Amino acid sequence: MINQIKKLKWPQDKEKTKIIQDALIKKKKITPLTAVPRYVAGVDAAFFNDRIISVACLFKYPELTLVEEKFVISELTFPYIPGLLSFREGPGLIEAIQSLKKKPDVVIFDGQGIAHPKGLGIASFVGVLLDIPAIGCAKSRLVGSYEEPLESKGSWSFLNYKGKVVGAVVRTQDNVNPLFVSPGHRIDLHNSIKVVLGSTGLYRLTEPVRRADLLSKSVKRQLQTEGGADNGKCAATN
């Protein structure tokens, strides 16, 4: 199934990563969508030993029908450093997104957008590098304070951090824990909430991210079954 590992050459010097972060922050744009999206992708990653499984699943929007899915297995080349996780997960996610035959109009990340200590979560990081509308849609809060939204689906409240609104706490199903939504790049908060709610089916997670999560776990189980004997990169389309 797996033929070879593609080694991604990204900076590993902590000072250089800070310079890159600062440059990306300056390029980040929080602006309304220019058109109604027709294709929305969800991305997720899973780890297996020294590898990362990066997944991108493309859905037609608002029908929420699966169009295409890809996964890429690559060697981890960046260490675990709090605050710099985008450098660890970003390369594989970028490759998975770029491997899609159809370019998404919006990408939803299982992580943060601007609701981040530096205002540059994984959605902003990858969104800027690919110059694509990107939304952070996390299962837990990283920064900020908020009032609990009502228990009904579609209810939400602002997420505030250091005197600024950085996101929203969104109830995607009745009586379930909310998601933490923040714009990443080339989208604003209003449109981020709208796309997240429009991408939600019967479950708490958006369908694109949920599908990506299921696929990443499935690939990881396959690797575990194989005992990790095969090394490399694999991209698959269903």
C-alpha positions as CSV (number, residue, x, y, z in Angstrom):
1,M,0.0,0.0,0.0
2,I,2.8,2.4,0.9
3,N,5.8,2.8,-1.3
4,Q,8.0,5.6,0.1
5,I,8.2,8.4,2.6
6,K,8.4,11.9,1.2
7,K,10.7,13.9,3.5
8,L,9.4,17.5,3.8
9,K,12.2,20.1,4.3
10,W,10.8,22.6,6.8
11,P,12.7,24.8,9.2
12,Q,13.5,23.2,12.5
13,D,15.3,26.1,14.1
14,K,12.9,27.7,16.6
15,E,14.0,31.3,15.9
16,K,13.4,30.8,12.1
17,T,9.9,29.5,12.8
18,K,9.1,32.7,14.7
19,I,10.2,34.8,11.8
20,I,8.0,32.7,9.5
21,Q,5.1,33.0,11.9
22,D,5.5,36.8,12.0
23,A,5.5,37.0,8.2
24,L,2.4,34.9,7.9
25,I,0.6,36.9,10.5
26,K,1.1,40.0,8.4
27,K,-0.3,38.2,5.3
28,K,-3.4,36.9,7.1
29,K,-6.7,38.4,5.9
30,I,-10.0,38.2,7.8
31,T,-12.4,39.3,5.1
32,P,-15.9,38.1,4.0
33,L,-16.2,35.4,1.4
34,T,-16.4,36.7,-2.1
35,A,-18.8,34.0,-3.3
36,V,-21.0,31.2,-2.0
37,P,-18.8,28.1,-1.6
38,R,-19.6,25.1,-3.8
39,Y,-16.9,22.8,-2.5
40,V,-15.9,22.5,1.1
41,A,-13.0,20.3,2.4
42,G,-12.3,19.0,5.8
43,V,-8.9,18.0,7.0
44,D,-7.5,16.1,9.9
45,A,-4.3,14.3,11.0
46,A,-3.4,11.3,13.0
47,F,0.0,10.1,14.2
48,F,1.6,6.7,14.0
49,N,5.1,6.3,15.4
50,D,7.3,8.7,13.5
51,R,4.7,9.4,10.8
52,I,1.8,11.7,10.3
53,I,-1.4,10.7,8.4
54,S,-2.8,13.8,6.7
55,V,-6.3,13.6,5.3
56,A,-8.4,15.9,3.1
57,C,-12.1,15.1,2.3
58,L,-13.9,17.2,-0.3
59,F,-17.7,17.7,-0.1
60,K,-20.2,19.4,-2.4
61,Y,-21.8,22.3,-0.5
62,P,-24.5,22.7,0.7
63,E,-25.6,19.2,-0.4
64,L,-22.9,17.6,1.8
65,T,-22.1,14.8,-0.7
66,L,-18.6,13.3,-0.7
67,V,-16.8,14.2,-3.9
68,E,-13.2,13.1,-3.2
69,E,-10.8,12.1,-0.4
70,K,-7.1,11.9,-0.2
71,F,-4.6,10.8,2.5
72,V,-0.9,11.3,2.6
73,I,1.5,9.5,5.0
74,S,4.8,11.3,5.6
75,E,7.7,11.2,7.9
76,L,7.5,13.6,10.8
77,T,10.4,16.1,10.5
78,F,9.5,18.7,13.1
79,P,9.5,18.1,16.9
80,Y,6.6,18.6,19.3
81,I,6.9,22.2,20.4
82,P,3.9,23.9,22.1
83,G,2.9,27.0,20.1
84,L,4.6,25.6,16.9
85,L,2.3,22.7,16.2
86,S,1.5,24.1,12.7
87,F,5.1,23.3,11.6
88,R,4.5,19.7,12.7
89,E,1.1,19.2,11.0
90,G,1.2,21.8,8.3
91,P,3.3,20.1,5.6
92,G,1.2,17.0,5.4
93,L,-2.1,18.8,5.5
94,I,-0.9,21.1,2.7
95,E,0.1,18.1,0.6
96,A,-3.2,16.4,1.2
97,I,-5.2,19.5,0.2
98,Q,-3.1,20.0,-2.9
99,S,-3.5,16.4,-3.9
100,L,-7.3,16.9,-4.4
101,K,-8.3,17.0,-8.0
102,K,-10.9,19.7,-7.3
103,K,-9.7,22.8,-5.4
104,P,-12.0,23.5,-2.4
105,D,-13.6,26.9,-2.0
106,V,-13.2,26.7,1.8
107,V,-11.2,24.3,4.1
108,I,-12.4,23.5,7.6
109,F,-9.6,22.5,10.0
110,D,-9.9,20.4,13.2
111,G,-8.1,23.2,15.1
112,Q,-7.9,26.9,15.6
113,G,-7.9,29.9,13.3
114,I,-7.2,33.3,14.9
115,A,-8.3,32.0,18.3
116,H,-4.7,31.3,19.1
117,P,-2.1,33.0,21.4
118,K,-0.4,34.5,18.3
119,G,-3.5,34.7,16.2
120,L,-2.1,32.0,13.9
121,G,-3.6,28.6,14.4
122,I,-3.3,25.8,11.9
123,A,-6.3,27.2,9.8
124,S,-4.5,30.6,9.5
125,F,-1.1,29.0,9.0
126,V,-2.2,26.7,6.1
127,G,-4.8,29.2,4.8
128,V,-2.2,31.8,4.3
129,L,0.4,29.5,2.7
130,L,-2.2,28.2,0.2
131,D,-4.0,31.5,0.0
132,I,-7.3,29.8,0.5
133,P,-10.4,30.5,2.7
134,A,-9.8,28.5,5.9
135,I,-11.9,28.0,9.1
136,G,-10.7,26.7,12.5
137,C,-13.3,24.5,14.0
138,A,-11.9,23.0,17.2
139,K,-13.5,20.6,19.8
140,S,-11.9,22.5,22.7
141,R,-11.0,26.1,23.6
142,L,-7.4,27.2,23.3
143,V,-7.7,30.8,24.4
144,G,-10.4,33.3,25.4
145,S,-13.5,33.5,27.4
146,Y,-17.2,33.2,26.5
147,E,-20.7,32.8,27.8
148,E,-22.3,29.4,27.2
149,P,-24.6,29.5,24.2
150,L,-28.2,28.2,24.4
151,E,-28.6,24.5,24.1
152,S,-30.4,24.5,20.7
153,K,-28.6,23.9,17.4
154,G,-27.5,27.1,15.8
155,S,-27.0,29.0,19.0
156,W,-23.7,30.7,19.5
157,S,-21.8,33.2,21.6
158,F,-18.7,35.3,21.0
159,L,-15.2,34.1,22.0
160,N,-13.2,37.0,23.4
161,Y,-9.4,37.1,23.9
162,K,-7.4,40.2,25.0
163,G,-10.3,42.5,24.4
164,K,-11.0,41.3,20.9
165,V,-13.6,38.9,19.4
166,V,-11.5,36.0,17.9
167,G,-14.2,33.5,17.3
168,A,-17.5,32.0,18.3
169,V,-18.7,29.1,20.5
170,V,-21.2,27.3,18.3
171,R,-23.8,24.7,19.2
172,T,-24.0,22.4,16.1
173,Q,-26.6,20.0,17.6
174,D,-29.2,20.3,20.4
175,N,-27.8,19.6,23.9
176,V,-24.2,18.7,22.8
177,N,-20.9,20.4,23.6
178,P,-20.3,23.4,21.3
179,L,-17.4,23.8,18.8
180,F,-15.0,26.6,18.8
181,V,-15.1,28.4,15.5
182,S,-12.7,31.0,14.3
183,P,-11.8,32.4,10.9
184,G,-8.3,31.5,9.7
185,H,-7.8,33.4,6.4
186,R,-9.9,35.0,3.7
187,I,-13.1,34.6,5.6
188,D,-14.8,36.4,8.4
189,L,-16.5,35.2,11.6
190,H,-20.1,35.5,10.2
191,N,-19.3,33.4,7.2
192,S,-17.2,30.9,9.3
193,I,-20.3,30.2,11.5
194,K,-22.5,30.0,8.5
195,V,-20.3,27.4,6.7
196,V,-19.8,25.4,9.8
197,L,-23.5,25.1,10.5
198,G,-24.2,24.5,6.8
199,S,-21.6,21.7,6.8
200,T,-23.1,19.9,9.9
201,G,-25.3,16.9,9.4
202,L,-26.4,14.5,12.2
203,Y,-23.3,14.8,14.3
204,R,-21.5,17.4,16.4
205,L,-18.6,17.7,13.9
206,T,-19.0,19.0,10.4
207,E,-19.3,16.3,7.9
208,P,-16.0,17.1,6.0
209,V,-14.0,17.0,9.2
210,R,-15.8,14.0,10.6
211,R,-15.1,12.1,7.4
212,A,-11.4,13.1,7.5
213,D,-11.2,12.0,11.2
214,L,-12.7,8.6,10.3
215,L,-10.4,8.1,7.4
216,S,-7.3,9.1,9.3
217,K,-8.2,6.6,12.1
218,S,-8.9,3.9,9.5
219,V,-5.5,4.4,7.8
220,K,-3.8,4.3,11.3
221,R,-5.5,1.0,12.1
222,Q,-4.3,-0.4,8.8
223,L,-0.7,0.7,9.5
224,Q,-1.0,-0.9,13.0
225,T,-2.3,-4.1,11.5
226,E,0.6,-4.2,9.0
227,G,3.0,-3.6,11.9
228,G,4.4,-0.5,10.3
229,A,6.5,-2.7,8.0
230,D,5.8,-0.6,4.9
231,N,7.2,2.9,4.8
232,G,6.1,5.8,2.7
233,K,3.5,7.9,1.2
234,C,0.1,6.9,-0.1
235,A,-2.7,8.9,-1.6
236,A,-6.1,7.4,-2.2
237,T,-9.3,8.6,-3.8
238,N,-12.8,7.1,-3.2
